């Protein structure tokens, strides 16, 4: 499944992933391949991604307290919005 994460002014990262955990406004939730379409607001917390993602060239790793290794990536957010449909996830974060 494809994920793309954007800030207000640029694309931060993208990649093919296995799962992602979001800090939803009503509690944390996980999204896996073939998940039903969903749109959710996000609250302050950590997005945790399992799978291969690529950082855009202009994004320093300390931006959003980003931590990345071969299989896991996490970043801290203040708030945001996510949409999942047809195995494609788009996320806009503060």
C-alpha positions in Angstrom: 0.0 0.0 0.0 1.3 3.5 -0.8 1.7 6.3 1.7 2.4 9.9 1.1 2.9 12.4 3.9 2.8 16.2 3.3 3.4 19.2 5.5 1.7 22.5 4.5 4.6 23.5 2.3 6.2 20.3 1.0 6.1 16.5 0.6 8.0 14.9 3.4 8.0 11.2 2.5 6.4 8.4 0.5 6.8 4.7 0.1 5.3 1.2 -0.1 4.3 0.1 3.4 2.8 -2.9 5.3 1.0 -0.9 8.1 0.8 2.4 9.8 -0.4 3.5 13.2 -2.0 6.9 13.6 -2.8 9.1 16.7 -6.5 9.5 15.8 -8.6 12.2 17.5 -10.7 9.4 19.1 -7.7 7.1 19.8 -4.9 5.4 18.0 -5.7 3.1 15.1 -3.8 1.0 12.6 -4.3 0.8 8.8 -3.4 -2.4 6.9 -3.6 -3.3 3.2 -7.2 -3.5 1.9 -8.6 -1.4 4.8 -12.0 0.1 4.2 -11.9 3.7 3.0 -11.5 6.1 5.9 -10.9 9.8 6.6 -9.8 10.8 10.1 -8.5 13.8 11.9 -5.2 13.3 13.8 -4.1 14.7 17.2 -0.7 15.3 18.7 1.3 12.1 18.8 3.4 9.7 16.8 2.8 8.2 13.4 4.5 4.8 13.2 5.1 3.3 9.7 6.2 -0.3 9.0 7.7 -0.6 5.5 10.1 1.1 3.1 9.7 4.9 2.8 11.9 7.5 1.2 12.4 11.0 2.6 12.3 13.8 0.1 15.7 15.4 -0.5 14.9 18.7 1.3 13.7 17.1 4.6 16.1 16.9 7.5 15.6 13.9 9.7 15.2 16.1 12.8 12.1 17.7 11.1 9.1 16.4 13.0 11.5 14.3 15.3 11.7 11.8 12.4 13.3 8.5 13.2 14.0 6.0 10.4 15.6 2.6 10.0 15.2 -0.1 7.4 11.8 -1.4 8.5 10.3 1.3 10.8 9.8 5.1 10.5 8.2 7.3 13.1 7.5 11.0 13.3 5.9 13.3 15.9 3.0 15.5 14.8 0.9 18.2 16.3 -2.2 17.5 14.3 -3.3 16.4 10.9 -5.7 14.7 8.5 -5.5 11.3 6.8 -7.4 9.6 4.0 -7.2 6.0 2.9 -8.8 4.6 -0.2 -7.8 2.0 -2.8 -4.7 1.1 -0.8 -3.4 4.7 -1.0 -2.9 6.8 2.1 -2.5 10.6 2.0 -1.6 12.4 5.2 -1.4 16.2 5.8 0.3 17.1 9.0 1.3 20.1 11.2 
